[in-house]
Amino acid sequence: MFFVETIEVAGLGNRSYLAGGGRTAVAVDPPRDADLVIAAAARRGVRIAHVVETHVHNDYVSGGLELARLTGAVYLVPEGARVRFPHTPVRDGDFVTVDAGAGLTLRAMATPGHTPHHTSYVLEEAGRAVSVFTGGSLLIGTVGRPDLVEPRLTERLARAQHASAHRLAAELPDATEVLPTHGFGSFCSSSQAAGDSTTIGRERAANDALTLDADSFVAGLLAGLDDIPAYYAHMAPLNAAGPAPVDLTPPAVADPEEIAARLAAGEWVVDLRNRVAFAEGHVAGSFNFEAEGKLATYLAWLVPWGRPVTLLAESPAQLADAQRELARVGIDRPAAAATGGPAAWLRPDEEPASFPRATFADLAERHPADGIVVLDVRRDSERAGGHVEGSVHIPVHLLHRRLGEVPAGEVWVHCAGGMRAAIAASLLDAAGRRVVAVDDGFESAEKAGLPVRTV
């Protein structure tokens, strides 16, 4: 008997895995906070004997090196990966024993495309393939992006993705479970997964990489690539160098004077509360990145790399969760933190700042009108599917550098659902603009009578 346990890293849209038998196990693509994997192994009563990476990750800091150090596991990294720490290189066709008593082995299969050195791992029970850990190769209904390594390699890697998908389909039975690392919201995926699980057989029938010829697949893949989060540029170098152990001890406590001083120094003060609470009252100059949203992705994308970050949370638990999530993308130590609410964060002579929230129906009653600016902060690909006529378009991840391009007037800012609009509204509010956050799904815009155009 064997098990495969999925370790969700929902904020980043990734999954890690622990697989094994009754005594020993292998960890695949572990997150930075390796204690999650150790806890899973402890619940199973197994020893982690191997840690494997499918590739040098571009979207998060790996916990593999630290997990191997803490457990004494053998650390397997694809041979072609240029890393600068002790490891065991893995070559195409290599086998390792996962659990001898359960007849479990892991076979390395070179699947370049997401990166040149990308390797998948086939979990075999008594010589029969049961699962394949595909990392950023074959995903659910799609494949991993080929454009994260080097622009000159993008088309070549896209063609390699097609070939690798066909190799997996040719060599593995249809019933083999496909277990990718990316594709559940990660920007490492060329498009988002449709579904929660899959097999080689299902992908053979539905995945463009397996149903289209190479030229058609590559053309469609390259045409559909979206923006890359700015922090990705820092992830692979960190992983190649060997990440430092994560430090999740509580940060220093900031009082109202320190919060004000950090704001005055141009540092980022980030309010983690939900967008409704933030709009109703917050420290002027602070930014709103909801702890329950894609905190790590969007904060790491927007903040100038290395800029000190102070976190404001409604509770110690919310702060601890946010600190853990941010460590996964290399924001290791908040400069300071405070919990509670605006009453605890403001100096005695200060009042909380606020701004209104609205729906698309509210906007329809006001637009078009002099002095009303509609700001769309969705990505280019989203806007191409329809936009409010006359709206200004600046994707949220570019807004902090392009605030001067927002026309004068009261800014009604929207995205697809409300989270990114809240981030954008906080940036505008901190810059002294009059802002209204449209907290509504974009599908409501046309229903509300707003003119929606697709060109």
Summary of the structure (lengths in Angstrom):
residues: 455
radius of gyration: 23.6
end to end distance: 56.1
largest distance: 74.9
contacts: 1606
relative contact order: 0.10
helix: 33%
strand: 24%
